[in-house]
Amino acid sequence: MIREKEVSARSGGFMFLVVLALFFGSIWGIIHNASHGSPPGVILSVLGVAVAVLGVFGLTVVNPNQSQVVQLFGSYSGTLHQPGFWWVNPFTTRRRISVRVRNFESAKLKVNDHDGNPIEIAAVVVWRVVDTAEALFEVDNYENFVKVQTEAAVRNLASTHPYDAHGDGQMSLRSNIQEVAEDLKKEIQARLTKAGVEVIEARISHLAYAPEIASAMLQRQQASAIVAARTKIVEGAVGMVEMALAELSQRHVVELDGERRAAMVSNLLVVLCSDRHAQPVVNAGTIYQ
């Protein structure tokens, strides 16, 4: 596996002055030697011009948050990271690669969750290149590699977690957002390490049931919410009835036998647990009539 390393480079400004001096000095040498009839001097001056022209091809500029991978006759020489004006071996080839932070949002994927329900899911990944050598030489196209592996990780995550939790302590895609995002980041990072890519953040950007079951699942969610609300109402109503009976008995407001206590409990629970306003009935007789 090819690992990134620094390439040896010289100051571009200094080498530019050297190249200029060599070029104009060689031009003067050609004119001077030609006027004095010195063929060897002319040949040396021409070679100097050729070397100066060749030296120009070694000058290169590195922009901020951009690196240049340097190769010499097909072999990896190193990477230029430091922004500025540099000079390297003119026989080398240089390939620019961005090390900026980038965003990638996957397409909406239709997969089955852990319970077999078809869902739609998409994710946003924030990433950057941290090893330019691996990014260029270990994979064919690192940007496409990030896309494909991200979608594969999202599919795998969706298949190992249910959309909704059906029990206490169960992790789901909808309820455990932070935990799911952390699992997604770890899985994508494991897949992209070989490409020299660091995953900064990964999170789900879209999550929904597939259209063919969305209506049924919505009804199930509504039913679950109603059951939870009714459970809370019943708990409160039982407490209120218990408190009412205790207060009546403690203050000796009325003495009720078992049958009348049961009737009162029934009436109070109906009033407290009903989803409609109670209709009062005036009893003109006694509590036993």
C-alpha positions in Angstrom: 0.0 0.0 0.0 1.4 3.4 -1.0 1.6 5.9 1.9 1.8 9.6 1.6 5.2 11.3 2.0 6.6 14.8 1.5 8.5 15.6 -1.7 11.7 17.7 -1.7 11.0 21.1 -3.3 13.0 24.4 -3.6 11.7 27.9 -3.4 10.1 28.8 -6.7 11.1 32.5 -6.5 14.8 31.7 -6.1 14.8 29.1 -8.9 12.9 31.5 -11.2 15.7 34.0 -10.8 18.3 31.3 -11.4 16.4 30.3 -14.6 16.2 33.9 -15.8 19.8 34.5 -15.1 20.8 31.3 -17.0 18.6 32.1 -19.9 19.7 35.7 -20.5 23.3 34.7 -19.7 23.2 32.0 -22.4 21.6 34.4 -24.9 24.5 36.8 -24.3 26.9 33.9 -24.6 25.5 32.9 -28.0 25.8 36.5 -29.3 29.3 36.9 -27.8 30.7 33.6 -29.0 29.2 33.9 -32.4 30.7 37.4 -32.9 34.2 36.0 -31.9 33.9 32.9 -34.0 33.8 30.3 -31.1 31.6 27.3 -32.1 32.2 25.5 -28.8 31.1 28.5 -26.8 28.0 28.8 -29.0 27.1 25.2 -28.4 27.5 25.5 -24.7 25.3 28.7 -24.7 22.6 26.9 -26.7 22.6 24.1 -24.1 22.3 26.7 -21.4 19.2 28.1 -23.1 17.7 24.6 -23.3 18.4 24.0 -19.7 16.8 27.3 -18.7 13.7 26.5 -20.8 13.5 23.1 -19.2 13.9 24.5 -15.8 10.7 26.6 -16.3 8.6 23.4 -16.4 9.7 22.7 -12.8 7.9 25.7 -11.4 4.6 25.1 -9.8 2.0 26.8 -7.6 0.2 25.2 -4.7 -3.0 26.8 -3.6 -4.4 26.8 0.0 -6.2 23.5 0.9 -4.8 21.9 -2.3 -2.0 19.4 -2.7 0.1 18.2 -5.7 1.1 14.6 -6.0 4.4 14.4 -7.8 5.5 11.4 -9.9 8.8 10.7 -11.7 8.6 8.3 -14.6 5.6 6.5 -13.1 6.9 6.2 -9.6 5.5 8.2 -6.6 7.9 10.8 -5.4 5.9 12.6 -2.8 3.2 15.3 -2.2 3.5 19.0 -2.0 1.2 20.4 0.8 2.6 23.8 1.7 0.9 26.6 -0.2 3.2 28.8 -2.3 5.5 29.0 -5.3 7.8 25.9 -5.6 10.2 24.3 -8.0 10.6 20.5 -8.4 12.3 18.2 -10.8 11.0 19.4 -14.3 10.8 15.8 -15.5 8.1 15.0 -12.9 4.4 15.1 -13.5 2.1 16.8 -11.0 -1.5 16.1 -10.2 -3.6 18.5 -8.2 -5.9 17.1 -5.5 -8.2 19.1 -3.2 -8.0 18.5 0.6 -11.0 20.8 1.3 -13.9 19.6 3.4 -16.7 18.4 1.1 -20.3 17.3 1.4 -22.0 14.4 -0.2 -25.7 13.6 0.0 -26.7 10.1 -1.1 -29.8 9.5 -3.2 -33.0 8.4 -1.5 -32.6 4.6 -1.2 -35.5 2.2 -0.9 -34.5 -0.6 1.5 -36.0 -3.0 4.0 -35.4 -2.2 7.7 -34.7 -4.8 10.4 -38.4 -5.8 10.6 -38.7 -6.1 6.8 -40.7 -2.9 6.3 -39.8 -1.0 3.1 -38.4 2.5 3.9 -36.8 5.4 2.2 -33.5 6.6 3.6 -30.7 9.1 2.6 -27.6 10.4 4.3 -25.3 13.4 4.3 -21.6 12.7 4.7 -18.9 15.4 5.4 -15.5 14.2 4.3 -12.0 15.2 3.1 -8.9 13.6 1.7 -6.2 13.1 4.3 -3.8 10.8 2.4 -3.4 11.9 -1.2 -1.3 8.9 -2.2 -4.0 6.4 -1.2 -6.7 8.5 -2.7 -5.0 8.6 -6.2 -3.3 5.2 -6.3 -5.3 2.8 -4.1 -8.7 3.3 -5.7 -9.7 4.1 -9.3 -11.8 7.2 -8.6 -11.9 8.3 -4.9 -14.9 10.6 -5.3 -17.0 7.8 -6.9 -15.6 5.4 -4.3 -17.0 7.7 -1.5 -20.4 7.7 -3.2 -20.7 4.0 -3.7 -19.4 3.0 -0.3 -21.6 5.6 1.5 -24.7 4.2 -0.2 -23.6 0.6 0.7 -23.1 1.6 4.4 -26.5 3.3 4.5 -28.2 0.2 3.1 -26.5 -2.0 5.7 -27.4 0.4 8.5 -31.1 0.4 7.5 -31.2 -3.4 7.4 -29.8 -3.8 10.9 -32.0 -1.3 12.7 -35.8 -1.1 12.8 -37.6 2.1 11.8 -39.5 2.3 15.1 -38.6 0.8 18.4 -41.2 -1.8 19.7 -39.7 -2.4 23.1 -37.9 -0.6 25.9 -34.1 -0.2 25.2 -34.4 -1.1 21.5 -32.5 1.3 19.2 -34.3 2.5 16.1 -33.6 4.8 13.2 -36.3 7.3 14.1 -35.8 7.5 17.9 -32.0 7.2 18.3 -30.8 9.8 15.9 -27.4 10.5 17.5 -26.5 6.9 18.1 -27.5 5.9 14.6 -25.4 8.8 13.2 -22.4 7.6 15.1 -22.8 4.0 13.9 -23.2 5.3 10.3 -20.0 7.4 10.6 -18.0 4.5 11.9 -19.2 2.1 9.2 -18.5 4.6 6.4 -15.0 5.4 7.8 -14.2 1.7 7.9 -15.0 1.5 4.2 -13.2 4.7 3.2 -9.9 4.3 5.1 -8.3 2.4 2.3 -9.0 5.5 0.0 -7.2 8.0 2.3 -10.5 9.7 3.2 -11.6 10.9 6.7 -15.3 11.0 7.5 -15.9 14.1 9.6 -19.7 13.7 10.1 -22.4 11.4 8.8 -26.1 11.7 9.5 -29.5 10.7 8.1 -31.0 13.4 6.0 -34.2 11.6 5.0 -36.2 8.9 6.6 -39.7 7.7 5.8 -41.8 4.7 5.2 -42.2 3.7 1.5 -45.4 5.1 0.0 -47.1 1.7 -0.3 -47.1 1.2 3.5 -46.9 4.8 4.7 -50.7 5.1 5.3 -50.8 1.8 7.3 -47.8 2.7 9.4 -49.2 6.1 10.1 -52.4 4.5 11.5 -50.3 2.3 13.6 -48.3 5.2 15.0 -51.5 7.1 15.7 -52.9 4.0 17.5 -49.8 3.7 19.6 -50.1 7.4 20.5 -53.7 7.0 21.5 -53.0 4.0 23.6 -50.2 5.8 25.4 -52.4 8.8 26.0 -55.2 6.7 27.3 -52.9 4.8 29.6 -51.8 8.1 31.1 -55.4 9.3 31.5 -56.4 6.1 33.3 -53.5 6.3 35.7 -54.5 9.8 36.6 -58.2 8.9 36.8 -57.5 6.0 39.2 -55.5 8.4 41.4 -58.2 11.0 41.5 -61.0 8.4 42.3 -58.8 7.0 45.1 -58.3 10.5 46.5 -62.0 11.4 46.2 -63.1 8.3 48.1 -60.4 8.8 50.8 -61.5 12.4 51.3 -65.2 11.5 51.5 -64.4 8.8 54.1 -62.0 10.9 56.1 -64.4 13.9 56.3 -67.5 11.7 56.9 -69.3 13.4 54.2 -71.2 10.3 53.2 -71.1 6.6 54.2 -71.2 4.2 51.2 -71.6 0.5 51.2 -69.5 -1.6 48.8 -72.1 -1.6 46.0 -72.5 2.2 46.1 -68.7 2.7 46.3 -68.4 0.5 43.1 -71.1 2.6 41.4 -69.4 5.8 42.3 -66.0 4.5 41.1 -67.6 3.5 37.9 -69.2 6.9 37.4 -66.1 8.8 38.2 -64.0 6.7 35.9 -66.5 7.2 33.1 -66.4 11.0 33.6 -62.6 11.2 33.9 -61.7 8.8 31.1 -64.3 9.9 28.6 -63.1 11.8 25.5 -66.3 13.8 25.6 -67.9 16.2 28.1 -70.0 14.5 30.8 -73.8 15.0 30.7 -74.9 15.7 34.4 -78.0 13.9 35.7 -79.8 15.3 38.7 -81.0 12.7 41.2 -84.2 13.9 42.8 -84.4 10.9 45.2 -81.9 9.4 47.6 -78.6 7.8 46.8 -80.4 4.4 46.9 -83.2 5.4 44.5 
